[in-house]
Amino acid sequence: MYDPPGYLSAITLAGVIAIPAATCAVLYAGAVRAGLGRGRATLLTAGAAVVLGGWFSASAVIASVLVRRKFTDWH
């Protein structure tokens, strides 16, 4: 079985965290510049963070189930 080095997991996790963080930061800045105000911009950014977090979590669960199904006799 392949045992990847630890830094590979760190790089992967950093990418998964950085993409939604950058998206939320840009979304917040754009909302403030558009004149929505800080409160509404924060609400919009929080909603985007929840949606992106749910999307990544659901993708990870689906991938885990499919990998487990492929490498075991679990049907």
Secondary structure, DSSP 4 states (H G I P E B T S, - for coil): -----HHHHHHHHHHHHHHHHHHHHHHHHHHHHTT--HHHHHHHHHHHHHHHHHHHHHHHHHHHHHHHHHHSS--
